[in-house]
Amino acid sequence: MWNTGLIVFFGIWLLLAPFLVPDGAPQTWNALIVGVGVLLLGAVVPRAYSWDVFAAAVTGAWLCISAFASPTPGDGIPTWNSPLAGVLLIVTGARATAKTRTQAGPQLPL
């Protein structure tokens, strides 16, 4: 349950970050679009699906890559916001996925 709370937090952060730490237009739009997606993954996707945390981890990987695909001039703080949020999403998604797999127990062949 705390994993989805963290995912919602990261989604809200990604929505607010372009206004708190302004950077170039491509990074702003990327953060807003990814923030909406992450927020929907954490808040709206039913808990019956186990792919939501995996999707959050994949989205985190995109955040890490996209920050360097279109670098912004400046002191580096806006550039590191997306990769940091991305790494935290990857860690959250990986931990939740690992926990889900260990709780499911071993699979028996039929």
C-alpha positions in Angstrom: 0.0 0.0 0.0 2.8 2.4 0.8 4.2 1.8 -2.7 1.2 3.3 -4.3 1.3 6.2 -1.9 4.9 6.9 -3.0 3.9 6.6 -6.7 1.1 9.2 -6.1 3.6 11.5 -4.3 6.1 11.3 -7.2 3.2 12.0 -9.7 2.3 15.1 -7.7 5.9 16.2 -7.4 6.4 15.8 -11.2 3.3 18.0 -11.7 4.6 20.7 -9.3 8.3 20.6 -10.1 8.2 22.6 -13.4 6.7 25.5 -11.4 8.9 25.2 -8.4 12.2 24.6 -10.3 11.6 26.1 -13.7 13.6 24.7 -16.6 13.3 24.5 -20.4 10.0 23.9 -22.2 10.7 20.3 -23.3 11.5 19.2 -19.7 8.4 21.1 -18.4 6.1 19.3 -20.8 7.8 16.0 -20.2 7.4 16.3 -16.4 3.7 17.4 -16.7 2.8 14.5 -19.0 4.8 11.9 -17.1 3.4 13.3 -13.8 -0.2 12.8 -14.9 0.7 9.3 -16.0 2.4 8.4 -12.7 -0.4 10.0 -10.7 -3.0 7.9 -12.6 -0.9 4.8 -12.1 -0.8 5.3 -8.4 -4.3 6.6 -7.7 -6.6 5.3 -10.4 -5.4 1.9 -11.6 -7.2 -0.8 -9.6 -5.1 -2.8 -7.2 -6.2 -6.0 -8.9 -3.5 -5.3 -11.5 0.1 -6.0 -10.6 1.6 -4.2 -13.6 1.1 -0.7 -12.2 4.3 -0.7 -10.1 6.2 -2.2 -13.1 4.8 0.6 -15.3 5.9 3.1 -12.7 9.5 1.6 -12.8 9.5 1.9 -16.6 8.3 5.4 -16.4 11.1 6.1 -14.0 13.6 4.8 -16.5 12.1 7.2 -19.1 12.6 10.1 -16.7 16.3 9.2 -16.3 16.8 9.0 -20.1 14.7 12.0 -21.1 16.6 14.4 -18.9 19.7 13.9 -20.9 18.1 13.5 -24.3 17.2 17.2 -24.3 19.6 18.9 -21.8 18.7 22.3 -20.5 21.2 25.1 -20.0 21.7 26.3 -16.4 23.2 25.3 -13.1 22.1 21.6 -13.4 19.4 21.5 -10.7 16.5 21.2 -13.1 18.4 18.6 -15.1 18.8 16.4 -12.1 15.2 16.6 -10.9 13.8 14.2 -13.5 16.6 11.5 -13.1 16.3 11.7 -9.3 12.5 11.2 -9.4 13.1 8.5 -12.0 15.5 6.5 -9.9 13.1 6.7 -6.9 10.3 5.5 -9.1 12.5 2.6 -10.3 13.4 1.6 -6.7 9.8 1.9 -5.6 8.5 -0.2 -8.5 11.3 -2.8 -8.2 10.7 -3.2 -4.5 6.9 -3.6 -4.9 7.4 -6.1 -7.8 9.8 -8.1 -5.8 7.5 -8.1 -2.8 4.6 -9.2 -4.9 6.5 -12.1 -6.4 7.7 -13.3 -2.9 4.2 -13.1 -1.5 2.7 -15.1 -4.4 4.9 -18.1 -3.4 6.3 -20.7 -5.8 4.4 -21.6 -8.9 3.6 -25.2 -9.3 3.5 -26.7 -12.8 0.2 -28.3 -13.7 
